[in-house]
Amino acid sequence: MHATLLGQATSTPAVSKPKLAIPLFTERVSAGFPSPAQDYIEQTLDLNELCVKHPAATFFVRVEGDSMQDAGIYADDVLVVDRALQAAHGDIVIASLHGELTVKQLELKPHTRLVPRNKKYAPITLQEGAELDIFGVVTSVVRTIRHKST
Amino acid sequence: MARPMSAVFALVDCNNFYASCEKLFRPDLAEQPVVVLSNNDGCVVARSPEAKALGIKMAVPVFQIQDLIKRYGVHTFSSNYALYGDISSRVMRILEQLSPRVEVYSIDEAFLDLTGMNELEAFGMQVKQTILQWVGIHVCVGMAPTKTLAKLANHAAKAYPATGGVVDLTARTRQQKLLALLPVGEVWGVGRRLSKRLAALNIHTALDLAQSDPSRIRRQFSVVLERTVRELNGESCIALEEAPASKKQLVSSRSFGTPVTEFAKMHEALAHYTARAAEKLRHEGLEAKVLSVFLCTNRFQSEQPQYSNSATVELTQPTADTRDLTQQAVALLKRIWRNGYPYKKAGVMLADFYTPGSYTPSLFADTELAETNTPYFGSQPGSRRLMQVMDSINQSGKGRVFLTGEHLKHSWNMKREYLSPAYTTQWRQLPRVK
C-alpha cells in the first residue's frame, strides 16, 4: 500500500512537492487596450493558508462512524485539528475518551459534556472531578466528493 | 564602556521522545509501558516512564526482556522515523517561533540562544507549555551561561520533578550546588572511559572537574576537556551553530532483515542504496567524486563464516547521476563479493562533494559539456533532466521509477514488525476518530 502525500500541515523540507499555486488576478479586465498591470499577479492562493493557521500544531484525522452527521461531518472526512486553540463552549473537538480518540461537540455549560450530533447517540456527561482530555479543536472539514480515480 | 552581555543558552530536550510519539495518537497507551526498538527490532532505544519503572534498561536486546514484555503487557514498537521526524520538526518550528536563534542539536534536542532575555524561568515555562499544548510532547528546559552548563541544567530539570521541568542555572551559587551533586560522567562530552581516568586523579564530581586546573587538564587530556572545564565555570566556549556544517559524507546502508547470500540480491540492495544516496545528494544540490561500497557478515554469530570488505573508487569527475554511481557501485561490489557468506549488512558511501560547476573537469572529459555552458552534471548527456524527472516521480509518492538493477520487492529490507502508522505523513494512515 502506498499513499500519496499531497502535502502536510507543516511544510518541512521533507515535503518537496510544491504547493498548487492558483493565481489570484486583482485587475479588472476591460475591453480596449490592455493595462500594463494586467498580468501583475497579486498573490497565489494555497489551501493551507485557509485551513491551517498554526502549521506546527495542526493535525489531520479521519472520521469513522456517523455520530456527527448533523454537524455535517461524515465517515471518511478528513478533519483539520488545531491544538493551538483553547477549546470553547460549542467547539467541535477531538477528545480522548475510554482510550479512543473521538469527535464530538464540546459543551461547557451548564455541565461539561461531549455531545454527538446525531439523535441516535446520547451525550456523554463528564463525572464530577473527572478531567476531560482534549486533543484539539476541529477547524475545517475536507471531504472528497468525487471518488473517481481520474 | 559597557561590558558585553553575558551569554545565556537553553537546552530544550524532549522526554522519552520516541515513546512519547508512539503514545500521541493512542490514548489507550497513556499510562502503559511502551518501548521502541532499534532498526531491525534489535534493542530498546526508548522507554516510557512506565517501562523505565519496570527496570527495562536502555539498549537492552529485546530477547532479554521477552518475559517482562509478556508479564507486564509492555507495548513494543519498531522505530517509526516518519512519525518521529514529523513531530520533531513541529517541536523545532515552535522553538523557532519562540526564540530567534535555534540550533537543532538532534532529533529531540535543541539549543537556544537567550542572551539578553529577562525572566528566564517564565520563558522556559512558556516553551514547555506551548510544546505540550501544540504537539503533545513533554520537554525539559535547562538554562545557563554555557552550553555545557545548560546540558546539566536540563539534566537537573529531568531528574528533579520539583523543578517543574525548567531550571534556570544562571546563578553561580546554583551552578556550584548542582555540580557538587553530579558525578563527572554526567558532564557533556565526558564518557565512561574518561570518568575512569578522571577518578584516578580524584576527580569524581562535576564540581571536581570545574575546579581542576585547565592547563593541567589540557596537558593530561585534551583541549576539548579543557574547554569543558572552562564551560563548567561559566565561560562560554562553544557557540550556537545555527547552520549545520555541510555534510562531509553521505551513507546509505541497512542491516538486512534476513541474511543475504545471493549475489543478485546483494546487487539489488546496493543498487537501491546507491539510488537513495544519489537522490539525497541531488537534494543537497551536490555531486560526489568518491564512492565506497561495503559489506559484512554478522560478527556476533561467530559460528558462521565471517567476511567483511569494502572498496572505494575515485571518479574522474563528480557526479550525482544515479546511473554513473550505480555502475561504479556494482563494479566495486563485484570486486569484493565472495560467495558462501551470509551477509548481514551492506551499504554505499558518497564523499568528496562539489557543487555542480565548481569542479574543473579533466582534459579528457566529455567536451560537449564545455560548450553547453551548463554546470557539469553526470557523464551522460541529458543527465540532469533525467535525474530531475526521476526525483520528481519518486518524491510524488505515486510510485517509483528505478534503474533495472533495483528490485521492487525489497526482501532484504529491514525488519519492522511492530511499526505504528505514519499518522502524520500518509493520508491513508491518519489517526481515526469516532
Interface residues (C-beta under 8 A of the other chain):
Chain A: M1 H2 A3 T4 L5 L6 Q8 A9 T10 T12 A14 S16 K17 H54 P55 A56 A57 F59 F60 V61 R62 V63 E64 G65 S67 V78 L79 R83 A84 I94 S96 L97 G99 E100 L101 T102 V103 D133 F135
Chain B: F25 P27 D28 A30 G85 D86 S89 R90 V91 R93 I94 Q97 Q133 W134 V135 G136 H283 Q395 S396 G397 K398 G399 Y423 T424 T425 Q426 W427 R428 Q429 L430 P431 R432 V433 K434
